[in-house]
Amino acid sequence: MESSTPETPKKKVNLQRVEMSKQSPEVRGQNFDEVAFGYTPEEAMAEASRCLDCKKPGCVGNCPVEISIPDFIRAINAGDFAEGIRIIREKNCLPAVTGRVCPQEEQCEGGCVFAKKGASVAIGRLERFLADWEANQVSTSPSVKKPRPTGRKVAVIGGGPAGLTVAGDLIQLGHQVTVYEALHKVGGVLIYGIPEFRLPKKIVRREVENLKAMGVEFVTSFVVGKTRTIDSLLEEHDAIFVGSGAGLPWFMDIPGNNLNGVYSANEYLTRMNLMKGYTFPAVQTPIKQHKRVAVIGGGNVAMDCARTALRLGAEAHIVYRRSRSELPARLEEVENAEEEGVIFDFLTLPTACVDDGHAWVKGLACQKMELGEPDASGRRSPIPVPGSDYVMPVDAVIYAIGNSPNPLIPATTPDLVIGKKGNISAEDATGKTSKARVWAGGDVVTGAATVILAMGAGRKAARDIHRYLHTLDND
Ligand SMILES: Cc1cc2nc3c(=O)[nH]c(=O)nc-3n(C[C@H](O)[C@H](O)[C@H](O)COP(=O)(O)OP(=O)(O)OC[C@H]3O[C@@H](n4cnc5c(N)ncnc54)[C@H](O)[C@@H]3O)c2cc1C
């Protein structure tokens, strides 16, 4: 991490972050509109002026796609927003998304000289500001030079952040790119998982429209492994990138998982987001109105489920077996959930979903835990407290404890080496798999991770695919 060295320019230190205004918790708990309003130009410039413009910026080293952060902040400081967004777009094709959902405190902002004082420059908010500023200009599509066509064809499987990054990078290099997406809409988790109040869907649609304007073709409702196999797609494409994500939910091995009212986070959030259940009856997706909901897990997915259930009028509980400081969710989302009234049941381990006698869940049996010695992850491991069992009365239980890759592509693709957890094995630096002409990246390789890591993997794979396609010209 960068420290204040003689190399760091002398500038007045300002440890006061400019706050971003939000809907009040009472109001936003009743609607699905975006929680945070974003910076005004004046606020963005004030926040940008806090940057010390370090000679060795720790923020850049911590960014998986290596955005030239001090350069775009300097542009904001000078009021040149067009230049700021141009700098970001050199490295990031989804800035309005990452500015909203990246775990900045662990990444760019974690590398800021002010991080130790809890006052890092609000890099994520500034990125979001520029992306939103760009969207409000008369010409909404970023101007792109049309490259000379290479005649090479690439298939991208999955329209999530990894696939969209590969598509954006390769189309700009002149290759013909077709994205094959299983769902009827493109965006992956950004469209079916993360709720509207955290990431408005019009933002994802806009980024997809930008890619279409650049020439990327999208084929939706196309399930690779069923509609066509990878081998069959290889007959008409020079290369394939697999970015099919991790959409297979995990459940705990406890009794009662088959009861009505027990959901995976994927099912619950897909009904709500992709199928707009929260606008029923305006749309045809009914969603049961639950009174008390227990969400098992402590990550972003768990926060999204609990905050969605709360907005639908339920008393929403997060049931997590460790304590607050071990919660893996973004801090901002934990604070938002707390403000909105989500109840956190820490040090609590579910042991069964309880039947009401008519195959509906009526409770979640739990046991209290205490923290023992650190485990392999470095976090203190939870240990059961004897005699602490109880039943929490609930009419819905939502599992948000993780996902692994869907087995369809591995099962239908010979020569693809698959890891223990069902993930596709691929080289870290290039995304190259064991199968010739096939690359992979994002959650399908790493297991459930983050948007920016999926994008970073897509960037590396696109670079290597381009290098490979170039070798074909020299053959
Ligand atoms: C509810 C939720 C909240 C999250 N919140 C955050 C957050 O705040 N910050 C953050 O950084 N990360 C967050 N994440 C994680 C992040 O969204 C993922 O790490 C990221 O989306 C992975 O990108 P990907 O492109 O690898 O996969 P995905 O986004 O999963 O996209 C994969 C796409 O492939 C398609 N597909 C799958 N199989 C096939 C097939 N056989 N044929 C064709 N298409 C196929 C899928 O339909 C999907 O559209 C969250 C995840 C969830 C579920």
The ligand as an SDF file (V2000), in Angstrom:
LIG
                    3D

 53 58  0  0  0  0  0  0  0  0999 V2000
  -27.5160  -11.2310   -6.1590 C   0  0  0  0  0  0  0  0  0  0  0  0
  -26.0710  -10.9890   -6.4820 C   0  0  0  0  0  0  0  0  0  0  0  0
  -25.4800   -9.8240   -6.0500 C   0  0  0  0  0  0  0  0  0  0  0  0
  -24.1600   -9.5660   -6.3570 C   0  0  0  0  0  0  0  0  0  0  0  0
  -23.6070   -8.3870   -5.9580 N   0  0  0  0  0  0  0  0  0  0  0  0
  -22.3520   -8.0740   -6.3380 C   0  0  0  0  0  0  0  0  0  0  0  0
  -21.7900   -6.8070   -6.0030 C   0  0  0  0  0  0  0  0  0  0  0  0
  -22.3870   -5.9800   -5.3350 O   0  0  0  0  0  0  0  0  0  0  0  0
  -20.5350   -6.5330   -6.4480 N   0  0  0  0  0  0  0  0  0  0  0  0
  -19.8340   -7.4290   -7.2010 C   0  0  0  0  0  0  0  0  0  0  0  0
  -18.7270   -7.0960   -7.6270 O   0  0  0  0  0  0  0  0  0  0  0  0
  -20.3320   -8.6450   -7.4900 N   0  0  0  0  0  0  0  0  0  0  0  0
  -21.5700   -8.9900   -7.0870 C   0  0  0  0  0  0  0  0  0  0  0  0
  -22.0880  -10.2210   -7.4010 N   0  0  0  0  0  0  0  0  0  0  0  0
  -21.2450  -11.1890   -8.1380 C   0  0  0  0  0  0  0  0  0  0  0  0
  -21.1710  -10.8230   -9.6150 C   0  0  0  0  0  0  0  0  0  0  0  0
  -22.4220  -10.4410  -10.0840 O   0  0  0  0  0  0  0  0  0  0  0  0
  -20.6050  -11.9790  -10.4210 C   0  0  0  0  0  0  0  0  0  0  0  0
  -19.3240  -12.2960   -9.8980 O   0  0  0  0  0  0  0  0  0  0  0  0
  -20.4720  -11.6160  -11.8980 C   0  0  0  0  0  0  0  0  0  0  0  0
  -21.7210  -11.2880  -12.4450 O   0  0  0  0  0  0  0  0  0  0  0  0
  -19.8520  -12.7810  -12.6800 C   0  0  0  0  0  0  0  0  0  0  0  0
  -19.8610  -12.4600  -14.0420 O   0  0  0  0  0  0  0  0  0  0  0  0
  -19.8610  -13.6020  -15.1590 P   0  0  0  0  0  0  0  0  0  0  0  0
  -19.9090  -12.8810  -16.4580 O   0  0  0  0  0  0  0  0  0  0  0  0
  -18.7620  -14.5520  -14.9080 O   0  0  0  0  0  0  0  0  0  0  0  0
  -21.2020  -14.4340  -14.9140 O   0  0  0  0  0  0  0  0  0  0  0  0
  -22.7440  -14.0340  -14.8740 P   0  0  0  0  0  0  0  0  0  0  0  0
  -22.9740  -12.6350  -14.5010 O   0  0  0  0  0  0  0  0  0  0  0  0
  -23.3680  -15.1020  -14.0470 O   0  0  0  0  0  0  0  0  0  0  0  0
  -23.2140  -14.2280  -16.3780 O   0  0  0  0  0  0  0  0  0  0  0  0
  -23.2290  -15.5080  -16.9750 C   0  0  0  0  0  0  0  0  0  0  0  0
  -24.2480  -15.5110  -18.0980 C   0  0  0  0  0  0  0  0  0  0  0  0
  -24.1260  -16.7350  -18.8190 O   0  0  0  0  0  0  0  0  0  0  0  0
  -25.4160  -17.2330  -19.1300 C   0  0  0  0  0  0  0  0  0  0  0  0
  -25.3150  -18.6850  -19.3200 N   0  0  0  0  0  0  0  0  0  0  0  0
  -25.1290  -19.6360  -18.3790 C   0  0  0  0  0  0  0  0  0  0  0  0
  -25.0910  -20.8560  -18.9510 N   0  0  0  0  0  0  0  0  0  0  0  0
  -25.2640  -20.6610  -20.2790 C   0  0  0  0  0  0  0  0  0  0  0  0
  -25.3400  -21.5370  -21.3950 C   0  0  0  0  0  0  0  0  0  0  0  0
  -25.2310  -22.8660  -21.2380 N   0  0  0  0  0  0  0  0  0  0  0  0
  -25.5430  -21.0120  -22.6250 N   0  0  0  0  0  0  0  0  0  0  0  0
  -25.6620  -19.6590  -22.7940 C   0  0  0  0  0  0  0  0  0  0  0  0
  -25.5980  -18.7780  -21.7630 N   0  0  0  0  0  0  0  0  0  0  0  0
  -25.3920  -19.2790  -20.5300 C   0  0  0  0  0  0  0  0  0  0  0  0
  -26.2370  -16.8440  -17.9090 C   0  0  0  0  0  0  0  0  0  0  0  0
  -27.6190  -16.8250  -18.2140 O   0  0  0  0  0  0  0  0  0  0  0  0
  -25.6900  -15.4530  -17.6030 C   0  0  0  0  0  0  0  0  0  0  0  0
  -26.3820  -14.4530  -18.3030 O   0  0  0  0  0  0  0  0  0  0  0  0
  -23.4060  -10.5250   -7.0830 C   0  0  0  0  0  0  0  0  0  0  0  0
  -23.9870  -11.7240   -7.4740 C   0  0  0  0  0  0  0  0  0  0  0  0
  -25.3070  -11.9640   -7.1840 C   0  0  0  0  0  0  0  0  0  0  0  0
  -25.9260  -13.2660   -7.6240 C   0  0  0  0  0  0  0  0  0  0  0  0
  1  2  1  0
  2  3  1  0
  2 52  2  0
  3  4  2  0
  4  5  1  0
  4 50  1  0
  5  6  2  0
  6  7  1  0
  6 13  1  0
  7  8  2  0
  7  9  1  0
  9 10  1  0
 10 11  2  0
 10 12  1  0
 12 13  2  0
 13 14  1  0
 14 15  1  0
 14 50  1  0
 15 16  1  0
 16 17  1  0
 16 18  1  0
 18 19  1  0
 18 20  1  0
 20 21  1  0
 20 22  1  0
 22 23  1  0
 23 24  1  0
 24 25  2  0
 24 26  1  0
 24 27  1  0
 27 28  1  0
 28 29  2  0
 28 30  1  0
 28 31  1  0
 31 32  1  0
 32 33  1  0
 33 34  1  0
 33 48  1  0
 34 35  1  0
 35 36  1  0
 35 46  1  0
 36 37  1  0
 36 45  1  0
 37 38  2  0
 38 39  1  0
 39 40  1  0
 39 45  2  0
 40 41  1  0
 40 42  2  0
 42 43  1  0
 43 44  2  0
 44 45  1  0
 46 47  1  0
 46 48  1  0
 48 49  1  0
 50 51  2  0
 51 52  1  0
 52 53  1  0
M  END
$$$$
